[in-house]
Structure formats: C-alpha cells, structure tokens
Amino acid sequence: MLKRILYPILLILLLGNISIAQNQDYVECINEHEYFIVGGNTLEVLEDKNSVYTIEDVQNKKFERSDKNVPNLGISSSTFWVRFSVKNSTENERLLTQLSLATLDQVNFYYQKDGKWNVVKSGEDFPFEQRKYKDPNYIFDCVIPQDSIKTFYYEIASSEGIQLPITVGSPKSIYSHIKKRDILSGLYFGTMLVCIIYNFFIFLSVRDKSYVYYVVYAIIILLTQTSVQGYTFQYLWPNFPTIAKYSLFIFPSLVGMASLLFMNDFLKVKFYHKSLYKISYYFFIPYIISILLSLLGYFNFSFFLMEITAANVSIFMLYTSYKSIDKYSPAKYFFVAWVIFLMGVIIYILKDLELLPFNNFTRYTMQIGSGIETLLLSFALAAKINVYKKERVEALKKNEEMIKERNAFLEQKVEERTVELNRTLSDLKNTQSQLVEAEKMSSLGQLTAGIAHEINNPINFVSSNIFPLRQDIADLKEVIEKYETLSPTEDVDVQLKEIEALKTELDFDYLKEELEMIINGIEEGAIRTSKIVSGLRTFSRLDEGALKDVNINEGIEATLVLINNKLNGVQIKKALGNIPNIECNPGKINQLFMNLIDNSIFAVHKKEMANEEGEVSIKTLLTEDEKVKVIIEDNGIGIPEEIREKLFEPFFTTKNVGEGTGLGLSIVRSIIDDHQGIITVESEVGRGTKIEIVLPQKKKINAQN
C-alpha cells in the first residue's frame, strides 16, 4: 500500500520531465525542457580489471552495449569505462551530462576538442572545491553543435557499489531536476533536524535516556543519508576526501549499533527479553569488523558485511519489537516504524545486489523510510511518556489513597487527643486552624503539667499542715475548756495548778510556736499559689483578641513562673529594662515568649555541659528609634547553618517524634508579623543561639489587614 502511494509521487517529483532514450545508438536531445536517460542501447561499458587503460587504449577496445537504463556494475575493484554519444537537436549547443551517484571515488569525464581528448577529473578522491558545478552529483559540460553527434567517455572507479544513472540535457532541464531533488532532500533534512531538536529539548525536561539514544541515532542516520547523497562532502568536509570516503562505511555501522542501543532501552528488552538482549550485542561484532575492514582498505568485504548485517539487524529488531507489543504498548509504534524502515533497507540492499533495478524509487526508499521511521519513533517516545504519565497518575492515586488513609488515622488520633484535652479542638473549621490549635494545645499540656507541679508544693504544704493544725487547735480547745470550768466556789489555786499541769503536759509554749509556724506556712503556700494564679492570669490574657497597652516585662515574668518546672538546673538571667507599654495582643505575645524560652531551655538540656552551667538570658530594652527589643540568648547546642533558613517553616523541627510538632516557630513568626515586628536569629553550633525581637510601640493602621 505504501509503495503504491509513494512510487507515483516519486516518479512525478523526481523524474519530472525526464524522457527515456530512443531506439538508437545515441541519445538525441530534442528540446531544452527535458533531459534524457543515457542507458540501454545508447550506453556501452568496458571493464578494465587492472585499471591500466588510457583514453587512447579504449578507442581500440570492444565495449559491451548495456541492456538497462541504469546499469548496475556492483561492488568491484575494476575501473569501468563508459561510452555514449549525444545528438544535439536543440538550438543551444551547450548541454550538460549528469552522473547522479555521489559516492563514487573517481569520475573522470573525457570529451574531444580540436581533435584531442580532454579530461575533467572528479570524485570523492578529490577536494570538492575543484568541481566546476558545486553539486553532490557529477555534472560536466557537453558542447555539441546543432544537429551534430559527439561521443563522450566516463572513467569510473569506486570502493562502493557502482550504478550508472546518467542523464543529458540542457542546463535548464538539469537545473530543474537538481532543484526538485534538493527540495525533497531539504524536506527530509528539515524533518530529521526538527525531530532531533524537539526530542533533545524534551530530554532536557524529562531526563529520560531513551531520548539520548534517539537523538544520537537520528543524528547518525541523518549523517549517513546525507553522506550517501553527497551533502556531507559538499558542506561538512569538502577539503577532506578521505573522510568522505570512509564515512560511507563508518556511519551505516554506527547507525546499526545506535539503533540496537535505542531499541534495548526504549523497549526494555533487558527486562522483558533477556535472551534477545544478549543476542543484540553480538551484532556489534560484524559492524566493528566492517569498520576495521574499511580502514584496512578491504572495501568490498566491508561493504558486503555491513549490508548483510544491516539486513539481519533490521529483521531482528522487527522481531523483538513484535514480541514486545503484548508486554509494552509503545512497542507497536516501534514495530510500525521498523516495518517501514525495513522495507526501505531491503529495497535499497536488493538494488545494490542487482535484484532490483536502480531507479528513483529504489534509490530514495531508505531515505524516505528513515524519515518516516524517525517521525514514528518520535511518536513512540511520546507514547512512552504517556505510559509514564499514566503510571505516575496511578501511583499518585495510590499515594493519595494512602495519604487519605493516613489522614483518617491521624484525624482519629487527633479526635482522641481532643477528648483527652476536654474536646478543645472539636470546633475547628479548617486544617490551618486545626494545626495552630494543636500547637497551642501542646503548649497548654506542657503548661498545665508545669502549673500542676508548681502549685502542688504549696498545696501539699497546706494539706500536710491540716492534721497538726487540728491537733493543736484541739489541744488549745482543751486548755480553753479547762479555763471555762474554773469555779470560784472551789479552791482556785488547785484548779489553776491543774490547768498549768495540763499546759505543761501539752507543751503549751511549743503549741503556740507551732501554731504560728503552721499559719505562716499556710500563708506562704497561699501567697505562692496566688503568684502562680496571677502569673497564669497574666499569661493567659482572656482578652487576647483585643489590642491592649501592656508591659511585656509582665508577660515574661508570668511565663517564667509557669515554665519554672522545666528549668531543671538551667539558670535564668533576667535583665528586664525600663521599657514603655506596647500595643499588642497580650495572649499571643505571651505564647511567643513561651515558645522561644521553651526552645532555649530544650537546646540547653540537649547539650553536654561538662564544666559549663546551662543558662538562658532574657533582656529587654528600648532602641534608639523608640522600639522595644527583646533578646533571648542561650548557651545550648546551637543551630546548623544549613537548616537556619527553614526554622520558621511549618512542620520543620529537629526534635524527635513526640518532642515537638514543628509549628512553634511558625506561630512565632506569624505573631511577630501580625505585630509588624522583626525577628533575627544568630547561632553557632556548640556555642548557643541568640534571638532578637523588635516590636513597635504602636501598630500602624495602614499595615493592618
């Protein structure tokens, strides 16, 4: 089907206004709008097996008349002489002859002028710049007077296959043919370059090495096809004939090896077909041998081995891609691409083996096939990306389900904690509020434990004094009752002696001292309890939703009272200066101090102090620009530089699981931002951390939300 579509198109575009030679022993150019094939009975060939003949020698030799329009002389070390005659029936005596095979090593054109034979030497053995006509194919002048016949000779030698697609015509017709050929080649080159550049940029995005193999393969196959057409010699290395000669053996072999590497990676052959994966690398051996043979000068053997290996590799890759279709869906694109390319390769090789005639169809099938194949392989890569996307979407769905399950589990745990903490989190309406409240409740839990510890001592002191107080009061009541029983009618001295004896028995003097001690102890416990309650009231600030003018020294003092149980040997050094009140939300500011001081104490506890005492210093002062500065400094473990920028990110924490939520400093930053303040952190690992907070006395109205 593809052949039936492409063949007529090629005939129209590539043959164009070509005419077949007439049934006579010379080619007659009858008009300037057509060019004519030199072949069949108009062309004669002589083989010089030893490459010793001169133009004079061949005049006396017997040529064999060709029976084909494009004779195929195969791969040979001989030199071939080609003779043909042209009759010019046009009005222009200047005609051109073209030998359309760019890969020939030597193409010497002989023409007769003034009774002498002249020669124009060309071919890939000579620098491209020596050519009169800057074209990959070989074009020579044929000056023939009107209605005259002249005979011309080609002397041809090449290490590659030799075909003789010779045409003759007016410059106009020849140039028209060249233009059509260049347009088709330009379309091919443009298509290949677009595929290469496009997929290279995709590689930069997705970093899939299949795109690297594809780009390398496409570049090498483009170089191969352009070398076959002679464009690399014309544009890339015109002054290096040796490169042009060897490139025709090296590039095709590299194409075969690159295609195998691309296939193995793209189709995951190692994963799905281990045996085929191992076999694929055995094909590298004949390709490498072919390159070495060409470098050693054994061109015929090299060319034959290369083409046989290319045919086998094409069939092998076709089989491998077919076997992979069921296991890997993008393999179908690869299979179709290689079917088309294989058709081109087989047709091209059959042409070289003379099993098919040399014509524009057999000549360009590999170029067309490689172009279509490259496009389809680009589609295959796109399909592969789609497969990856689908797999990623499925993986994301699974992850999402796992996250949902984990979230459900966490929500259940949060709900359980909420019940334990008097369901204080049950009315939260969104995730952000939930997380912030979680941090608050965590702090509240620690605060409650601290308060319970702090208040337990004075309460225990009071409760432990109740019993002795009752005893002392009972003894005191007994003495008082004894006094109440005094009777004037009885002997008063005796009664007083009894009372004195009772007082002595009860140790009345000590009883009075003990009562005073008990009352003083209860009073001290009450005062301490009152301070804790006062500190708690100052810290909690039930009116925290409103802005108040407060002195933050009070909040620091209250915080230190409530956090006293956490000190555990850590010394607190206070230097609270004479600072003015500031406009703030007292509850939030107190929470800020609680989080920062708690972190400093934690950092000190984490450090092995040796002979050093752990301490946290807190200082307040008024800056020159009338702002209040708070400095909290510790000699704890310090903060590494690489994590310092992450301190205020939500959920970031260096504490172990259960020691912190990672929200404390994030809440600190939000409170400071809300109060239009600034916080800076200086730290050195092993030396400690210094945190400075600067707060304005009044919030600016235009900065509020």
Salt bridges, closest charged atoms under 4 A:
GLU44 OE2 - ARG65 NH2 3.24
GLU44 OE1 - ARG83 NE 2.90
ASP135 OD1 - ARG181 NH2 2.61
ASP141 OD1 - ARG94 NH2 3.67
ASP141 OD2 - LYS132 NZ 2.40
ASP182 OD1 - ARG181 NH2 2.95
ASP208 OD2 - LYS384 NZ 3.37
ASP265 OD1 - LYS209 NZ 3.80
ASP352 OD1 - LYS351 NZ 2.90
GLU354 OE1 - LYS68 NZ 3.98
GLU400 OE2 - LYS404 NZ 3.69
GLU416 OE1 - LYS413 NZ 3.80
GLU420 OE1 - ARG417 NE 3.71
GLU500 OE2 - LYS503 NZ 3.76
ASP509 OD1 - LYS512 NZ 3.91
ASP543 OD2 - LYS548 NZ 3.92
ASP549 OD2 - LYS698 NZ 3.39
GLU554 OE1 - ARG541 NH2 3.55
GLU557 OE1 - LYS574 NZ 2.86
ASP598 OD1 - LYS566 NZ 2.58
GLU612 OE1 - LYS607 NZ 3.41
GLU615 OE1 - LYS573 NZ 3.04
GLU659 OE2 - LYS606 NZ 3.65
ASP674 OD2 - LYS699 NZ 3.96
GLU692 OE1 - LYS629 NZ 3.63
GLU692 OE2 - LYS690 NZ 3.38
